[in-house]
Amino acid sequence: MQEHNGQASGFMEKSLQYLIPGYKGYLGARDIAEDDARIREHIVSGVNEMISKIDIKKLSYTASLQTASALAALEKISSRLKHVAETIRYAGGSMPSFDYSSFSAEKCSKLKAYDEFLYFSMQEIKIVISGVEKAEDTPEFEKIGRAAAEWSEKYLAQFRARKDIL
């Protein structure tokens, strides 16, 4: 079983290295700050992509006053995603007091695990947000909004826990 987990982790690390230009996978302590910045920028880029799709949907609802509730529901989704993006963008990287000499292989493994969660969780919410394109009424938008709110709380909690390592 450990062999499978090692293979999966190796695959995930290679995938992240492919998806995020310059990401090395915390191979050395000196790479921590650079890799952290790349991961955070990748997340923000993905969230902004989802916000753009919601904004396109909002444009289709601006023609009528009867769609005010749908616009409000869509705006709630956008604002929740914007909160995630801004929190991650301005969270900062490794702390100035970060001691590279104390950064162990165990901490590298923990960071990789958090990064894997952040990546897979982003894929899950992208599927939920893609439902905005097909949704046609306020109750559907509100359902997606509730899922986005729940996701953002979990996502930011994991991001904060990850940041505690740094």
N, C-alpha and C positions, 0 to 999 in steps of 0.2 A: 504494500500500500504506500509506503514511503517513497518508493521508486516512482510511482504514478504522480504523487504530489510534487516530487522534485522535477519531474518532466513537465508537469503543468506549470509550475512556477517558472521554469526555464523558458517555456513557450511564452508565458505571459510577459516575462522580462524582454524577450526578443521582440514580441509584438509591440510593447511600449517603445522600445528602441526604434522600431520601424515607423511607428505613428508619430513620434515626437522627435523632430530633428535635433540632434545634439545630445539626446538623453542617453546617459551611459549606464544607468541602473545602479547608482551608488557603488560603483566598483572600488572607489577609494574615498577616503574622508574628504579630500580636496574637491571632489565632485558634488558634494552635498548641496551647497548653495546654488550652483548652476542647475543641477537636476531639479531641485525644488522649484526654482523659478520657471523652468520649462514645463514641469507638471502643472503648476498653477496657471500658466498662460494657456496651455492646452485645454484645461477645464473651462477657463473663461471664454475661450474661443468657441467651444462646444455649446456653452450656455447661450452665448450671444447668437449663435446660429439658430437655436430654438426660439429665441425672442424674435428674431427676424421673421420666422414662419408665422408666429402669432400676430405680429404687426401686419403682415400681408392679409391675414384673415380679418383683422380689425378694419382694414380699409374697405373690405367688401360690405361691412355693416354700417359704415358711416353715412350712407345715402338716405337713411330713414330714421325718423324719431322713434319708430316702433321697435327699434333694435337697441335701445339704450341699455336694457338689462343684459343683452348679449355682450355689448361692448364693455360693460362693467365687469362681467365675469371674465372676459378675455384680459382685461387690464389687471385683474387680480392675479391671473396666471403670470403675466409678464412681470408684474412688480415682484412676485415671489422669486422668479428666476433672476431678475436684476439684483435682488438682495443677495442671492447666492454668489453671483458673479462679482459684485462689489466687495463682499466680505472676503472672498478668496483673492481678488486682485490686490486689495490693500492690507491683507493680513501680514505681509512682510515675509521674508525668508527666515533663514536660520538666525538665531539671536546673536548679537555682537559678542555675548559672553560664551558662545558655543565653543566647546573644547574639542577640537578634532582628535586629539590624542586619546580622549575617552570614548570616542565613537567606535563601538564594538561591532562585530559581525552580527550580533543579536539585534542591535539597533538597526543595522542595515536591513536585516530580514523583516523587522517590524515595519520599517518605512515602505519596503516593497509590498508587504501585505496591505498596508493602507492604500498605496497607489493602485494596487489591483482592485481593491474595493471601489475606490473612486472611479476607476475606469469602467468597471462592470455596472456600477450604479448609474453612471452617466448613460450607458447604452439602454438601460431599462427605462429611464425617464424620457429618452428620445422617442421610444416606442409609444409611451403614453402621450407625449406632446404631439406626435404625428397624428393622433386622433383629432386634434383641433381642425385639421384640414378637412376631415370628413364630417365633423359635427355640424349640426344645422340649427340647434336651438340652445337656449340658455341652460336648461337642465343638463345637457350634455357638457357644456362648457364648465358648469359648476362642478360636475363630477370630476372632470379633468383637473380643475382647480384644487379640489380637495386632495387628489392624488399628488399634485405638484407641491402642495403645502406640506403634506406628510413627508414626501421625499426630501424637500429642502431642509426640514428639521433634522432628519437622519443624516443627510449628507453633510451638513455643517457640523453636526456633532462628531462625525468621523473625521472631518477635516481638522477640527480643534484638537481631537485626540492625537492625530498625526502631528500637528504643530507642536504639541507638548514634548514630543521626542526631540524636536529641533531646539 
